[in-house]
Amino acid sequence: MDQSVINGNNYLTIMKKRTNAILWCAFLGGLGAHKFYLGKPFQGVLYLIFSWTFVPLAISIIEFVLLVIMSNEDFDIKYNPQYVKVSE
């Protein structure tokens, strides 16, 4: 269980991987699948509601590029803060 942790509310949280986020964004980004994967369900629902306008598709293309150029460390800081070790 090196990629999961029980938080204070006794919920099991699983570490999100950048590669998975990139794949979700590439294939189903226009429907907001990557937002659901990254733990942002409200944004995912907005993507679903407005998917007929193709605006979420355009935004997901930009987010895809940002995810591709983002380092693993930056990804973990943003989406996996419970796993980041803080240096003192």
C-alpha positions, 0 to 999 in steps of 0.5 A: 500500500505504498500508493494509498493512505488513510486520511484523518476521516478514515477514507482511503486516498490513492495517489494520482499518476500524471500519466493516467491524467494525461491519458484521461485528458487525451481521450475523454478530456472534452467530457471532463474525465480527467477532472473526475480522476484528479478529484475535481468532480464539480469541474467534471460535471461542468465539462459534461454539461457544456460538452455540446459547446466544444468549449471544454474540448478546447480547454482540455487540449490546453490542459493536456499540453500543460500536463505533458510539460508539467514535471512529476514534482509539480504534479504531486504538489498540485494533485497529491499534496498528502504525499509531498514531503515538506523540507524543513 
